[in-house]
Amino acid sequence: MEPRMLRAERLRSHRLTAPARSVADAAQHMLAVQAQEFWAGRWALAARTTGSPTLSGVDRLFGRGALVRAWTQRGTLHIVPAEDLGWMLQVTGERQLQMAAPRYRELGLGAEELAVVERAVRTALGGGNGLTRAELFEVLERAGIDPTAQRGAFAVQNLALRGIICQGPVVARPGGVSREQLFVLTDEHITSSAAPADPAAEMFVRYVIGHGPAAAEDFAWWAGVTLRTARAAASVGDDRIREVDEGVFAAQTHPRRSSRAASVLALGSFEEYYISYQDRTVACPPQHHVTIGPGKNGMVRPMLVADGVVVGTWRHSTAVGRHTDDPVPELLTPGAATDAQVAAALDRYAAFITG
């Protein structure tokens, strides 16, 4: 598929030119958005929504149990609809646990220690209680598990990969952007769970709907599964998607493009439109890859996108007292966007992050 057409189709699939009616609808459509930078994951959903969604509005969805954050793919935190968490981990959880196993051994987190962790955390969170990461570490320490040297972090992640806990309600942060969530028991917090007949095939279909046109190789990267698993999932067949080129799939029906959709967008760190494919040159000229990332620190920078092409970056602090400062843009491609277009894109983000 010709790059310009591919970008146009992906922008629509991503709901960037065909925004959803609500943040919840955008989350359901995307299935998962990367969110180890929590502010960026929430902005990713808001950027795909009509109107003027706010950070506080997105946070309420976590409080109501509609959205959760968990290590669903590639050992990386994603925001997903709560009802989809369980079956997604059926596809990706075991492989992530296998990849983490050497680190567990290094940290002395054997079967006995992890059983102690599970008992202590289940007791602490039972009855609908929620605890912050620091409070969970205190629980571990009282149970005889030293949480330092990343031991606490990997113990908590182990429980999450096994579907025992997830991150739910957002903790308020007076004077700044909320950054933290409460860990909760999934079987108490999530009241309704989907159960597709073939979870891997369902994950592939949902990926294509929210990210296509794309191939099994792209899905393998995005989901963190083997290429064999990805190709098997793609071969199942589903009337919600179709093959539009050899090995390339797209949704059978597309959301309608909005005539009011901006041509210049301010997208956040680890943006799905950029990071979800093996070949990122479709969206980003090769000379800009080093600037956008992932860099040596693994970060992927916030980006300015014009007609589907990365043309710049921007920065903004979410620290207490600084989140009301204006975001600062930097064009990498002179003349690719006007000052007014860049300002409008960043103004929408600024209204979101302060709302």
N, C-alpha and C positions, 0 to 999 in steps of 0.2 A: 504494500500500500504506500502511495506517495506520501512523503513526510508531512506536507501541509494538511492533507486530508486526515492523516492519522492523528495529528495534533487536534484538529477540529473535532473528530469523533471522541477522542479521549477527554477533551475539555467538557463535552456534553455528558459523557459517562460519569465523569467526576463531579457532575452537578456544578461546575464552575461557570458554564454558560447556560445551564438549565437548572437553576437553583430549586431546591426542595421547599415545600411549604413550611416546614418546621425543622428544628435541629434534630428532633427524634426521627423524623423521616429521612433526613440526611444520613444519620447514623445507621439506620436500617439499610439504606441503599448502599452505603460504603462497606458495611459489615465490620471493618476495622480500620482505624486510623492510628498511625504511630504516635506515641504520646509519652515518651520518657521525659520530654520537655512538656510538662502538663499544660502550660498555657497554650502551646502551639497545637496540641491535639484538640483542645477545645475550640481554638480559632479555626482549625481545619474544618470542623463541623459548621461553625457559624458562617464561614466564607462560602459555604455551599447552600446557604439558606436565604430565602427572600426576606425583605424588610430589614429591620435593624436589631438582630439578636444581640444579647448582652451576655457578659461573663456570668453574672448572677443568675440569669435565666438558664444557662447551660448547667450551672452548678446545681440548680434545683432538680434537674433530671437525675443526677447522681443520688441526691437525697431521697427521691421517690423510688429509687431502685430500677429506673428505666435504663440507665447506663452504668457500666462498671469499667474499671481499668485493671488489666491483668497482663501477665506475660504469655500472651496467646501465640506469638510467633517469634522465631529467631532469638529467643532469650531477651526480647525487647518488649517494653510496656506498650500496650495498645488500648484505645477506648473501643468498646464493643457494646452492642445492645445486650442487656443482661440475659435475655432469654436465649441468646446464642452462645454464651460462654461455654457451657458444658459440652456440647457436641464439637465445638472447635478444638477444645483440649483433647478430645478423643483422637483428633487427627494429628495434633502437633505436640501434645504434652509428653508422650513417652520418649520421643526423639530428643526433646530438650533435656529431659531427665538423664538420658544416656550421655549426652554431650557434657552435662554438668557433673557426672559421676566422678571423674578424676579430681575435680576441685573439692567435692564433698570428702573424698578420702584424704586429701591434703589437709583439710580443716578438721579432721576427726569427726565428721558427721556420718557415722555408720548407721546401720539399721536400728540399733538400740538407742542411739542419741536422737535420731529422727522420730522414733516412737515417743520418746520423752517430750520432744518439742510438740508433737501433735497433741498429746494428752494435755499438756499445759495450756496450749493455745485454745483448744476446744473448750476447756474449762473456763478460761478467762473471757472468751467471746460468747459463750453460751447465753441464751436468753435475750438475744438481740443486742448485746453490748458491742460497741465499736472502740477500737484502740488505735492510737497513732503508732507509727513505726517505733518511736522512742519508748512508748509504753509497752509495746510488744517485746522489745529488747529487755525491759525490766522483768517481764514475765519469764523470759528465757533464763535470765540470770538467777532468778529465784528458784528455777527448776534445775539449776546446776549446769546450764549451758552458757559458756562465756560468749557473749555476742560480738566481742571485738575481733579485729583482723578479718572482717567480712563474714565471720561465722554466722552472725545474726542475719545478715542480708541473705545469705544463701539458704539458711534454714527457713526463712520466711518465703523465699522464692520457691523452695521445694514444696511447701504446703500449697502455694498458689498453682504450681504446675500440676499438682494432683487434684486440683479443683476443690480444695478444702476451704480456702480463704480467697478473698478478692478485695479490691479497694473500692469502697462505696461512697458514703456521704463526704462532702468536702468540708474541711475545717476552715472557718472564717479567719481572715488575717486583717485585723483592723489597720486601715491606712495603706493597704497594699493589695497586691494580687494574691488570691488564695493559691497555695502551692501544695497543700497536704490533704490527704484523705484518711478516713478511718478504715482500718482493716476489719472485715466482718466475715462471719461464716457464710459461705455461699448458699448452703441449704436452708438457712434461715432468712437471708437477705433477698434471694432471688425466688420469687413466688411462682413464676411460670417459666418453663423451659421448653424450647423446641426440640424435636427429636427426628431429624431427617433419616430416611431409610439408609442412605449411603452418605455419611458425613463428609468424606473426602470429595466425592462428586459434588455435593452441595456447596462445599467451600470453593471449589473451582468455578461453579456457576455464579456464585455470589461475587467472586473476585472479578469475573468477566463483566458482569452487570455494572459493577462500580468502577472498573478500571480499563475495560476493553476499548478498542481491540488489543488483544494480547495473546500470547502463546503459552503452552504448558511450561516452557522454560522460564517465562516470567513468573508464572504462578509458583513454580518450585522455589524461586528466590524469595518471593513475597511471603509465602506461607512457611518457608523454612523446612520443606519436605524434600525427599529425594526426587530426582528427575523421574525415576521409575514410578513412584507414587503419583506424581503430577500427571504423567502421561496416561496412567491408568484412570485417573479421575477425569481427564479430558475425553477419554474414549467412551465413557458411559453413555453420553448423549442425553440431551434435555431440550425440551421444546422452548425453553426460555432463552437459549443462545443458538447461534449458528456459526458455521465456518465461513469466513468471508475471504480468506486467502489460505494458501496451503499451511495448515497448522496454526492459523490465526483465527481467534474467535471473537465475536461481538454479541451484544444483546440483540434478541429478536425484535424488541420494541425499545425505542429510545425516549427519554424525557424530552419534552418540547423545549427548544431553545427560546430564551427570553430575548425579546427585542431590546430590552433595557440592560442586558448584561454588559458589564464594562469590558473593554478590550485589554485594559491594564489591571493587573491584580497584585495585591501584596499578600504573599503566602508565607506561612511560618516555617520554623525549623523542621526538618525531616518531613517535608511536604510529600504526601502520597503521589501527587501528579509527577513528581520528579523521581522519587526513590523507589517506586514500585515495579521497576522493570530492569532487566539485565542491561539493556542498551539505553543509556540516558541521553545519547546524542540527539534523539528525536526532539527532546524538550530543551536541551542545553547545548550550545556550541562547545565543542571539545576544549577550546581555549579557556573556557570559564569553569571547567570542572574542578580545577585546583582551588579556585576561589569559593565555589559553592560547597564542595566537600563530597563525601566524607574526607576530612583532613586527618592528620596524625592523631588528633584527639577524638576522632570518630564523629565529630559534629558535622551537621549539614545546616548551612546558614539559611536564615529567612531570605526570600527571593522576590524580586519583581519580575512579573511575567507579562509580556505583551503578545497578544494573539498566539498564545501557547508557547512562546519562546522565552527562556530566561534571559533577561536583559540587564539585571542589576540585583543588588542586595539592599537590605536595610537593617537597622539595629534599633533596639528599644529596651530600656531597663524595666523590669517588673519589680524592682526593689521598693520597699516601703518609702513613700514620699517621692518616688521618681517615675511611677507608672503614668503620671499625668503629663510628663514631658513629651514633646513631639518626637515621633519616630524620625530617624535620620536616614535618608536614602543615599545610595551611591549607584549611579548608572555605569554599567560595564560596556554598554553599546551606545555610544553617543547618538542622540537623535532618535532612538528607538521608541521613546515615549516623551510626551510633553510634560512640563512641570505641573500643569493642571491635572493631567491624568494620574501622575504619581501621587500628587497631593490628595486627590479624591480617593485613591486606593488606600492610602495610609490613614486618611480621616475615618474611613469605615472601620478599620482595625482599631484606631484610637477610641472611637465611640464604643466599640465592643469591650475593650479591656478596662475601661473606666466605668462601665455600666453595671 
